[in-house]
Amino acid sequence: SIVPRTAEPVDIACPADAALVQKLTEELAYENEAAQAGTPEFVKEFTSQNTWSIVDTKGADEVTLERTFGNETIRLMFSVADLDAAPENEVELEGENAEGEPATETVTSTPLRVAITITKRGTGGAMNVDAVCQDGAFLVENVSFYTDAETGTALTADADWKRRGLYLGPTFENLDPGVQDEFERFLEERGINESLALFIPDYAEYKEQAVSGSESCVSRALTYC
C-alpha cells in the first residue's frame, strides 16, 4: 500500500506581517516612553492634597478613589476602558486668540461613567450614585439606597444580582429640581466637584498611556507575531 506523505508546515512570511510588527514596535516604543516619563505634576498635586487616595492596581482597567468625610467612607470607581468605548463629544470653549480677540476653540471630551458609594460608620446601609463625568462636571443619573451595606458595596456577582432585583425608585432627572440641586451640593461638600471631574479624565488618559512592558496588549501582540 502507498502511504501518503504528510506535508511539512511551511513558514511563509507575509509582507503584511512585517508591516504589523513594525507598527506594533513603534506603538510599544511610544508606550515605554510615556511610562518612563514618571508621575506627572497634576497627579503629584492631587495626591499632595491628602484628600483622596488613589487605588490603581497594575494591569487592571478600573481605578478607585477613596476618602473619609467625617464618619463617612466614600469610594469612587471609574474604568479606563470607557475612553475607547464611549463616543467623543465636541465642546466649544470661548476664549481669546494670540491677538486678544474673541475666539472659539472646539475640543473633544469623552464621558466616563463613575460609580460612587457612600457608607457611614455605625450604620448598616449604603448610598450608591451612578453618574457620568464630563466637561468638568458630574451628571448624576441615579441614586439608590441599600439597608444592607454589603449588598450596596460588594463587588461580587451575587451582590450585583441582588442590586438588579431591587426597585431603586425614579431616575435622578425625574426628581424635583430642588431635590436635585440639594443633592448636587451634598456631593460637592464631599469633594465630588469640578476639580475632581477635571482630574478623572486626565488620570484615565495618563493610566492608558502609562501601561507598558509585559502588561501591555501591544507587547503581548508582538510576542504572538
Secondary structure as GFF3:
##gff-version 3
##sequence-region A 1 225
A	DSSP	alpha_helix	15	36	.	.	.	ID=ss1
A	DSSP	alpha_helix	41	48	.	.	.	ID=ss2
A	DSSP	beta_strand	53	56	.	.	.	ID=ss3
A	DSSP	beta_strand	62	69	.	.	.	ID=ss4
A	DSSP	beta_strand	72	79	.	.	.	ID=ss5
A	DSSP	alpha_helix	82	85	.	.	.	ID=ss6
A	DSSP	beta_strand	89	96	.	.	.	ID=ss7
A	DSSP	beta_strand	102	109	.	.	.	ID=ss8
A	DSSP	beta_strand	112	120	.	.	.	ID=ss9
A	DSSP	beta_strand	126	134	.	.	.	ID=ss10
A	DSSP	beta_strand	137	146	.	.	.	ID=ss11
A	DSSP	alpha_helix	149	153	.	.	.	ID=ss12
A	DSSP	alpha_helix	157	164	.	.	.	ID=ss13
A	DSSP	three_ten_helix	172	174	.	.	.	ID=ss14
A	DSSP	alpha_helix	177	189	.	.	.	ID=ss15
A	DSSP	alpha_helix	194	210	.	.	.	ID=ss16
A	DSSP	three_ten_helix	213	215	.	.	.	ID=ss17
A	DSSP	alpha_helix	217	224	.	.	.	ID=ss18
###
